[in-house]
Amino acid sequence: MPGTCRPNWVGAVAEARAALLLALWALAPTAWSATHTVLIEGMRFRPAVLTVQRGDRVVWVNRDVVPHTATARGAFDSAAIAPGARWGVTLKRAGSHEIVCTLHPTMKASLVVK
């Protein structure tokens, strides 16, 4: 009948939908994160400059015949990544990082987290 109140379940459904959307929005940095791969080959990091979003994961894959590290002072340190191995980190804070291989200090790269 026109002009009558909605059944109680209609309001409950609308509230539940709003709560779900709010929860998904709060999880956005991690729920829809991406994984980026940095190849280590030819004594270089490729790409040499990488820009990612907060919550993204970066994985370094060592295709060289010697071990390497992916080290950002004060942020993360992979320790030695053996030939054929991989190591990754999920980046939770925005900022810029200079990456270096501590075993081969001429190997450098830049990582920007937005």
C-alpha positions as CSV (number, residue, x, y, z in Angstrom):
1,M,0.0,0.0,0.0
2,P,1.5,3.4,-0.9
3,G,2.7,5.6,1.9
4,T,3.4,2.7,4.3
5,C,6.7,2.0,6.0
6,R,9.3,-0.4,4.5
7,P,9.6,-3.8,6.0
8,N,12.5,-3.9,8.6
9,W,14.6,-6.3,6.5
10,V,14.9,-3.7,3.7
11,G,16.7,-1.3,6.1
12,A,18.9,-4.1,7.4
13,V,19.9,-5.1,3.9
14,A,20.9,-1.5,3.1
15,E,22.9,-1.2,6.3
16,A,24.7,-4.5,5.6
17,R,25.5,-3.4,2.1
18,A,26.9,-0.1,3.4
19,A,29.0,-2.0,6.0
20,L,30.4,-4.3,3.4
21,L,31.4,-1.5,1.0
22,L,33.1,0.3,3.9
23,A,35.0,-2.8,4.9
24,L,36.2,-3.3,1.3
25,W,37.3,0.3,1.0
26,A,39.3,0.0,4.2
27,L,41.0,-3.1,2.9
28,A,41.8,-1.5,-0.5
29,P,45.6,-1.2,-0.1
30,T,45.9,-5.0,0.5
31,A,42.8,-6.5,-1.0
32,W,43.7,-5.4,-4.6
33,S,47.4,-5.3,-4.4
34,A,49.7,-6.3,-7.2
35,T,52.9,-8.3,-7.4
36,H,55.8,-6.9,-9.3
37,T,58.9,-8.8,-10.4
38,V,62.4,-7.5,-10.5
39,L,64.8,-9.7,-12.4
40,I,68.4,-9.9,-11.3
41,E,70.5,-10.8,-14.4
42,G,73.7,-9.6,-16.0
43,M,74.7,-8.0,-12.6
44,R,71.7,-5.6,-12.9
45,F,68.3,-5.1,-11.4
46,R,65.6,-5.0,-14.1
47,P,63.7,-2.7,-14.1
48,A,66.2,-0.2,-12.6
49,V,63.3,2.0,-11.5
50,L,60.1,0.6,-10.2
51,T,57.0,2.5,-8.9
52,V,54.4,0.5,-6.9
53,Q,51.4,1.2,-4.7
54,R,51.4,0.8,-1.0
55,G,50.4,-2.8,-0.2
56,D,52.0,-4.2,-3.4
57,R,54.4,-7.1,-3.3
58,V,57.8,-6.9,-5.0
59,V,59.6,-10.2,-5.8
60,W,63.3,-10.3,-6.8
61,V,64.2,-13.3,-9.0
62,N,67.9,-14.1,-9.3
63,R,68.8,-15.3,-12.8
64,D,72.6,-14.8,-12.3
65,V,75.0,-17.5,-11.5
66,V,76.1,-15.8,-8.2
67,P,74.1,-14.8,-5.1
68,H,72.7,-11.2,-4.7
69,T,70.8,-9.2,-2.2
70,A,68.0,-6.7,-2.5
71,T,68.6,-4.3,0.3
72,A,67.0,-0.9,1.1
73,R,68.7,0.6,4.2
74,G,66.2,0.8,7.1
75,A,63.4,-0.8,5.1
76,F,64.3,-4.4,4.1
77,D,67.2,-6.8,3.4
78,S,66.7,-10.0,1.5
79,A,70.0,-11.5,2.7
80,A,71.7,-13.6,0.0
81,I,69.3,-14.7,-2.8
82,A,70.8,-17.8,-4.3
83,P,71.0,-18.4,-8.1
84,G,67.6,-19.5,-9.3
85,A,65.9,-18.4,-6.1
86,R,63.5,-15.6,-5.4
87,W,62.7,-13.3,-2.4
88,G,59.8,-10.9,-1.9
89,V,58.5,-8.2,0.4
90,T,55.1,-6.5,0.7
91,L,55.5,-2.7,0.9
92,K,53.2,-1.1,3.5
93,R,54.6,2.4,3.7
94,A,55.0,5.1,1.1
95,G,58.4,6.4,0.3
96,S,61.4,6.1,-2.0
97,H,64.1,3.5,-1.6
98,E,67.5,3.1,-3.1
99,I,68.1,-0.7,-3.6
100,V,71.6,-2.1,-3.6
101,C,73.1,-5.5,-3.7
102,T,75.3,-5.6,-0.6
103,L,77.5,-8.3,-2.3
104,H,78.0,-6.2,-5.4
105,P,77.6,-2.5,-4.4
106,T,77.7,-1.2,-8.0
107,M,74.3,-2.9,-8.5
108,K,71.7,-0.3,-7.7
109,A,68.0,0.4,-8.4
110,S,65.2,2.7,-7.2
111,L,61.9,1.7,-5.7
112,V,59.1,4.3,-5.2
113,V,56.1,3.3,-3.1
114,K,53.0,5.6,-3.5
